[in-house]
Amino acid sequence: MKIPTTIVELVVNNHAGVMSHVTGLFSRRSFNMEAILCAPVGDGETSRMYLLVNRDERLPQITKQLEKLYDVQSVRVRDDADHTVFARIEELLTGK
């Protein structure tokens, strides 16, 4: 049985170490990220991160903890998002 996934959208300050802080929070809680997509927006001061994660009972707690990170400006769980974007990126990169 496939575990349902969702996308967590973050707006973060764009500088070295932010990705490490976000992924470290997931790692310390043994919460796996299936995929990460990150790109700067606007003038490059901020980045938007999309994290494809398994949907389970720990998600609300990890969302609250993400909101407490200094460089995280906003957190939104996007159950309505198109999850296939991650598969399309893989196809683009692998040529399959």
WOSUL-V574488 format. One line per field, one symbol per residue. phi: phi as a letter, one per 30 degrees, with the letter a starting at -180 (. if undefined). Layout:
# WOSUL-V574488
phi: ???
This chain:
# WOSUL-V574488
phi: .dddcbcccbcbdcaejdedddddddddchcdcdabbbadbhdjdbbccccdbddbddeedddddddddedcdabbdcddddddeddddddddcic
